Amino acid sequence: MELVAESAGLAAGLVGLRRELHRDPEVGLVLPRTQERVLEAIAGLPLEVSRGREVSSVVGVLRGGRPGPTVLLRGDMDALPVVEETGLEYASENGNMHACGHDLHTAGLVGAAQLLSAHREELRGNVVFMFQPGEEGLGGAGYMLREGLLQASGETPIAAYAVHVWGLAPKGLFQTRPGTMMAGSNQLHVTVHGRGGHGSTPHTTADPVPVVAELVGALQTYVTRRVNVFDPVVITVTQLKAGIAINVIPNEATLGATVRTLSNETFEQLSRELPALAESIAAAHGCTVDARLDLQYPVTINDRERTPETLAKLTELFGPEQVELLDNPLMGAEDFSMVLQEVPGSFVMLGARPDDVPAADAPSNHSSVVRFDDDVLPLQAAALAHLAMSHL
């Protein structure tokens, strides 16, 4: 409970930092202004600080007063190319938006660094603070891992934690589960090669358009007939492109789809069978095809031993009414999965829906109108600090 009270005392500063970040969001792997704000926010703390070489990451290492293991805490920093429509007084005006709450993650991790620095002499070991760019589809965690993140303190962490806000859950509710926590995110790319011609004589061509049209429905049938219902898959076609002139059958047509999986085994199955499905349909129309399923982010798998401990520690700090064991995984994806492949740990969701937003009308993360309540910032900071201290 001491950490909760201490974090409440940091609230004003964390809110100020979060709103400053929200006004000026940056997208991608290179976030120079965000990086500078993080460096300013942690200046004066007893951290060993380094910057990324390829990307705008920041790594801080806090060495405790006594020797011991290392724990890693993550906060991502990047925004989305979304035009904000919230009407907030601190809304972005640069065409980008912190529509996934990464501004809160950054400020919350700064708060955890402040809390743990104040307790430095009590710590038996080290804490690595991972300020990460490029989570939104660019694999920023992978860049940081390749640059030596896990050896920042001189030894591999024994545990890793991240807290992610979302607008669909009540403010202050922590949610997680052991095992599969979030889906793997993959991308299906299909290019159908045909033989174009005049729109009035399709029989003299090999029309690629019916191939991609048929494939849209075939993908949904595939999911219901070839995939185990207890290991679900979500395939959503989001891109269809063909032709320019309305009276010309094009030579090519393309299809793009996002494919979410909950196990590595299912991903391997789809990697073989989805290209084969596209090839078979194309052949029936006299066309050929280039098709591939690319892994974007692996499945986020929480450690089965660490995560029950995580639930217990959060309950200890906040009470049982603020902690919930999720029944099912979420179909979103996270590149913190790359860290959890190397280090046992937990990825935790934190509800941040404002009190004035009814549950039935709450927009999801990535919406241009989603809002997150600043009140969760001290909760996030305390949670991360408490999870680190539980090992140290």
Stockholm file with secondary structure:
# STOCKHOLM 1.0

chainA/1-392         MELVAESAGLAAGLVGLRRELHRDPEVGLVLPRTQERVLEAIAGLPLEVSRGREVSSVVGVLRGGRPGPTVLLRGDMDALPVVEETGLEYASENGNMHACGHDLHTAGLVGAAQLLSAHREELRGNVVFMFQPGEEGLGGAGYMLREGLLQASGETPIAAYAVHVWGLAPKGLFQTRPGTMMAGSNQLHVTVHGRGGHGSTPHTTADPVPVVAELVGALQTYVTRRVNVFDPVVITVTQLKAGIAINVIPNEATLGATVRTLSNETFEQLSRELPALAESIAAAHGCTVDARLDLQYPVTINDRERTPETLAKLTELFGPEQVELLDNPLMGAEDFSMVLQEVPGSFVMLGARPDDVPAADAPSNHSSVVRFDDDVLPLQAAALAHLAMSHL
#=GR chainA/1-392 SS CHHHHHHHHTHHHHHHHHHHHHHSCCCSSCCHHHHHHHHHHHTTSSEEEEECSSSCCEEEEEECSEEEEEEEEEEECCCBSCCCCSCCTTCCCSSCBCTTCHHHHHHHHHHHHHHHHHTGGGCEEEEEEEEECCTTTSCHHHHHHHTTGGGTTSSCCSEEEEEEEEEEEETTCEEECSEEEECEEEEEEEEEECBCEETTCGGGSBCSHHHHHHHHHHHHHHHHHHSCTTSCEEEEEEEEEECSSTTEECSEEEEEEEEEESSHHHHHHHHHHHHHHHHHHHHHTTCEEEEEEEEEECCEEECTTHHHHHHHHHHHHHCGGGEEECSSCBSCCCTHHHHHTTSCEEEEEEEEECTTSCGGGCCCTTCTTCCCCTTHHHHHHHHHHHHHHTTC
#=GC SS_cons         CHHHHHHHHTHHHHHHHHHHHHHSCCCSSCCHHHHHHHHHHHTTSSEEEEECSSSCCEEEEEECSEEEEEEEEEEECCCBSCCCCSCCTTCCCSSCBCTTCHHHHHHHHHHHHHHHHHTGGGCEEEEEEEEECCTTTSCHHHHHHHTTGGGTTSSCCSEEEEEEEEEEEETTCEEECSEEEECEEEEEEEEEECBCEETTCGGGSBCSHHHHHHHHHHHHHHHHHHSCTTSCEEEEEEEEEECSSTTEECSEEEEEEEEEESSHHHHHHHHHHHHHHHHHHHHHTTCEEEEEEEEEECCEEECTTHHHHHHHHHHHHHCGGGEEECSSCBSCCCTHHHHHTTSCEEEEEEEEECTTSCGGGCCCTTCTTCCCCTTHHHHHHHHHHHHHHTTC
//
